[in-house]
Amino acid sequence: MSLKSDWQKHLAPHGVKLPKGSSNNRLVLEYLYAREGQWVKKSELIAGIGYTGPDLQAPRHLGYKEGYNIESDRQSPISYRLTSIINLHKDYALNRKKDQVTGWDALKKAFGYRCATCGSKEGEPCYPYPAKVCRLDKGHMDPNKELVDGNVIPQCTQCNGMYKNDYIFDSKGRVKDINRNANRWN
């Protein structure tokens, strides 16, 4: 069997997408697929796919967001494993629409096209990583709820990646509480 044929048979019918060609998501998925059931250290995964970015988030996103049954062991060193290519990730919401935010442009404008968390301005160097140009992502205020108007703040890619789903934010982009459902706290 191959990743593509297993995906077509078991996951595609549930709406799970196969990452494109040579994207980081596809490279991570292929690497973990070749080692299905085995724990792979994040550093090994990064080296194995030749990733050079600031922090590889693909394994985490492929799991709960994209539906692949990838587990993470957040102990040091962080490790991941693809437990099964035939079962969906337990947190994957089949009926969840990717993007239900209709007022995104107005929200970015209300924040002055700045990250609600660090203040970096879209299109300019990012404060936490000056070598990176700020791109604003739709960040969950409460990651336990759907990404919809009223539960979204603009966050630069770096802040969104750093805070992950570990925190709950207020409408100004300040940490309000920890997300007690996040793996980090369990």
DADAZI-V324965 format. One record per helix or strand. SS is the DSSP state (h for helix, s for strand). FROM is the first residue (numbers start at 1). TO is the last residue. If there is no record, write none. Layout:
BEGIN
ss=SS from=FROM to=TO
ss=SS from=FROM to=TO
END
This chain:
BEGIN
ss=h from=3 to=14
ss=h from=24 to=34
ss=s from=40 to=41
ss=h from=42 to=49
ss=h from=58 to=65
ss=s from=68 to=73
ss=s from=79 to=88
ss=s from=100 to=100
ss=h from=104 to=110
ss=s from=114 to=114
ss=s from=121 to=121
ss=s from=125 to=125
ss=s from=133 to=133
ss=s from=136 to=140
ss=s from=148 to=148
ss=s from=152 to=156
ss=h from=157 to=163
ss=s from=167 to=169
ss=s from=175 to=178
ss=h from=183 to=185
END
